[in-house]
């Protein structure tokens, strides 16, 4: 069983992008080009404040996901076990 990172609490995201910077550091890439995590900003329906939408590329699971999860100050991510099937190896 493989460990995978999941966006468990997207409503907690504060938009700091520390998760992105940690993933890019592990990939040894400077900048946001080709980032495996994307944090997108949305205006709320009420027009007050912001909310953020977090997208995660499945390739991120090849990195140190424990470090990415622990760097998030808001606790947006969790690590879970995923069963591998014959089609998903």
C-alpha positions as CSV (number, residue, x, y, z in Angstrom):
1,X,0.0,0.0,0.0
2,X,1.4,3.3,-1.1
3,X,1.1,6.5,1.0
4,X,-0.5,9.4,-0.8
5,X,-1.1,13.1,0.1
6,X,-4.7,14.3,0.1
7,X,-6.2,17.8,0.4
8,X,-8.4,16.9,3.4
9,X,-9.3,20.4,4.7
10,X,-9.2,22.9,1.7
11,X,-11.3,25.4,3.6
12,X,-8.4,25.9,6.1
13,X,-6.0,27.0,3.4
14,X,-4.6,30.6,4.0
15,X,-2.8,30.8,0.6
16,X,0.7,31.0,2.0
17,X,2.0,28.6,-0.7
18,X,4.6,27.0,1.7
19,X,3.6,23.6,0.4
20,X,4.4,24.7,-3.1
21,X,7.8,26.0,-2.1
22,X,8.6,22.8,-0.3
23,X,7.7,20.7,-3.3
24,X,9.7,22.9,-5.6
25,X,12.7,22.7,-3.2
26,X,12.5,18.9,-3.3
27,X,12.4,19.1,-7.1
28,X,15.3,21.6,-7.1
29,X,13.2,24.0,-9.2
30,X,13.2,27.8,-8.6
31,X,9.9,29.4,-9.3
32,X,6.4,28.2,-9.8
33,X,6.8,26.7,-13.3
34,X,5.8,23.1,-13.3
35,X,4.6,23.1,-9.7
36,X,2.9,19.9,-8.6
37,X,0.7,21.8,-6.1
38,X,-1.4,24.8,-7.2
39,X,-3.2,27.2,-4.9
40,X,-5.9,29.2,-6.7
41,X,-7.6,32.2,-5.2
42,X,-11.4,32.5,-5.4
43,X,-13.5,35.4,-4.2
44,X,-16.2,34.4,-1.7
45,X,-19.9,34.7,-2.6
46,X,-20.3,37.4,0.0
47,X,-17.6,39.5,-1.5
48,X,-15.7,39.6,1.8
49,X,-12.4,37.9,2.1
50,X,-10.9,35.1,0.0
51,X,-11.0,31.4,-0.2
52,X,-8.4,29.1,-1.8
53,X,-8.7,26.0,-3.9
54,X,-5.8,23.5,-3.7
55,X,-5.0,21.2,-6.6
56,X,-2.4,18.4,-6.2
57,X,-0.8,16.6,-9.1
58,X,-0.5,12.8,-8.4
59,X,3.2,12.9,-9.2
60,X,3.8,14.6,-5.9
61,X,3.5,11.3,-4.1
62,X,7.0,10.5,-5.3
63,X,8.4,13.3,-3.1
64,X,8.7,13.5,0.7
65,X,5.0,14.0,1.3
66,X,5.5,13.9,5.1
67,X,7.6,17.0,4.9
68,X,5.1,18.8,2.6
69,X,2.3,17.9,5.0
70,X,4.2,19.1,8.1
71,X,5.1,22.5,6.6
72,X,1.5,23.5,6.1
73,X,0.6,25.9,9.0
74,X,-3.1,25.4,8.5
75,X,-3.1,21.5,8.3
76,X,-4.8,21.3,4.9
77,X,-3.1,18.0,3.9
78,X,-3.3,14.4,5.3
79,X,-1.4,11.3,4.3
80,X,-3.5,8.2,3.7
81,X,-2.9,4.7,2.5
82,X,-4.0,3.8,-1.0
83,X,-4.3,0.3,-2.2
84,X,-2.5,-0.4,-5.4
85,X,-4.6,-2.3,-8.0
86,X,-3.3,-4.1,-11.0
87,X,-4.2,-1.0,-13.1
88,X,-2.6,1.5,-10.8
89,X,1.0,0.4,-10.3
